[in-house]
Structures are given as structure tokens and as C-alpha cells.
């Protein structure tokens, strides 16, 4: 019998929109740091609400990693409870109008179905450019390790309690 992962980390973004791919870069580094940890599910998605809810199914702790576009310095990290999206949200940027709408809809959808995880956090990395093209800008690329370290530090206590 397989058990659901304790923690799910979801990277939202588009690899062909420069800094919008930062979530995937953070996810890759989290995977490298955690190794073969089976109690952590890692998923890379485009921000579609139903897919987000399906990806976290069964996990009690969920982190969503995404690029942000606001007045904050490039490469800075922002963290919030995902239930606050739409109340005190940063400006989330992505293809098709941004991921904030998809994240907000996912939270509302999951709440209506009573499928919200116990903890649902968003970690945003402030981007510089979201133009067509591959590769992160230098300042955003430098933030990847900091973001991955923050996530791993937040995840480890949950794994220790799950033993």
C-alpha cells in the first residue's frame, strides 16, 4: 500500500517566458537537496486550477512556487498563506493573465470541495522579465538557491514529525 506524500511542492510557470520559469528551477534544486525522499511530491504545472488541486491531493502541507511581478526588488522572496490570495496578494505574472487567477480559483475550488490542505503556502520570487525566451535573468537565477534552501528548511520538520 502506498501512502500520500506529506508535502507537495508545486512549481507554476512557463519555461519559455524567461523569469516565469523560476519555479521549475527551484523545484529542481529542491529535488537535488531532498534526494529520493518519497514523502515529498514535486510537480511542475502551468497554473490551471483543477490541475493544481489534483497535484496536492492527499498532502497535508503544500507549497506553491511562482514568479511574481510587483514593485519589490528583482530576486526578492515573498511568502504568504495561499488563502490570502486576492486579499493581500502580490501581483503574480504569467502567460494568459497571470497565475494569481489560477491559484485563487484553485483555492476557492478546493475550499468548496473541502479539499484544502492543512497548510497551503506560496513562495514567490520577484522576476525581472517575462518576455519570450528561455533562461532566467542573473539576479533571479541567484535567488533560486536561497528559495530552495528556504523550502527545504520548511519541509524537513514536517518529515521528521511524519516518522
N, C-alpha and C positions, 0 to 999 in steps of 0.2 A: 504494500500500500504506500502510495506517495502522499506526502503532506504538502500543503500550500506553503510557499515561501513566507517567512516572517516579514521581510521587507521587499518592496518593489521600487526600483528606480526607473523612471520613465524620462527619456530624453525626447524633447519635442523640437522639431526644426526641419530645415531644408538644407541638405548638403550643397546645393547649387546656388545658395544665397549668402555667400561669404560668412559673416559672423553668426548667421542664423544656424550654422552647423555646430556651434559651441557645445550644445547639449550632448551631441554624439561624441565629441572629443572628451568631454568629462566622463561620459559613460565608459569609454574605452579605458581611461585611466583608473576608474573605479574597479573595473573588471580586472585589470592587471594587479591592483593592490589587494583585492579580495581573493584572487586565485579561483579555486574550484568551489567556492562557498555556495552550497546548494540551497541555503535558506535565504538567498538574495536573488530575486528575478530582475534582470535588466532588459529593458525594452526601448527600442528606438521607433518613434511614431511621428506622424505629420500633424497631429493636433486634432484629429477627428474625435468628437466626444464619445461615441459608443466604443471606439477602439481603446480610448484611454481607460474607461471604466472596465472593459474586459481585461485589460492588461493588469490592473491592480486586483482583480478578483481573488479573494482568499487571503490577501495580505493585510496585516493589521497596521503596518507602517508603510506609507507611500511618500516618495519624494519625486517631484516633477522638476526637471532641469530644462531651462529655456533661456534664450537670449531676450534681453529687454532693450527698450529704446525709450529713454527718458532724459532728464536733464542731469543725471548723475555722471560721474567720470567714467570714461571707457574702461572696461575691465573690472569695475566695481561689482561686488556681490550684494544681492538683495534677497532677503528671506522673509517669507510670510506664510501664514496659515492659508491654505487654498480656499477655505470658506470665506475669506475676506476679499476674494476677487470681486471686483465691481464696487467695493466699498472704499478700500484704500489701495487699490492696485496700482502698480507701476504701469507704464504704457508698454504692453507686450507687442512686439513687432514680428511679423512673419508674412508669408505669402497668403494672399486671399483675405486680407483684412486683419491679420494678426491672429496669434494663438490664444489671446485672452478670451475671446468669444468662445472658442472651443473648450478651453479649460473651465470657464464659468458654466457653460452648458453641461459639461461632464459632471461638475459638482452638483448642479441642480438636478440633473438626471439621476445620478446615484442617490442623492438625498430622497427623491421621490420614490425610489425603489428600495430604500433602506439598505443601500449598499456602499455607504461611505465607510472608509477605513477608520480605525480609531484615531489615527494621526495622518494628516494629509498636508504636506509642506511643499512649498515651491521655492526653488533656488534659482534666481535669475542672475545672469551675467550680462552686464551692460555692453552692448555691441557698439561698433563704430560705423560699419557699413553693412547694408543688406542688399547690395546690388547683385546682379547676376555674376556668378563666378565662384570658383572653389577656393578654399583656403581661408583661414582666419587672419585677421589683421594682427600685427605683432603684440599689441597690448592685450587683446582678447586671448591670444594664444598663451601669453604669460599667466593669465588668470585661471587657466584650465587646471593646473596642479593645485592651486590654492582651493578651488572649488571641489576638486576630487578629495583632497585631504579633509575638508570640512564635512563632506558627505560620509566618508569612511569613519570619521570620528563620531558622527551622529548615529551611524548604523551599528557599530560594534557593541555598544551597551545593550541594544535590543537582542543581538545574537547571543550575548553572554547570558541574559535572562532567559532565553529560549532553550538553554541546555537542559 
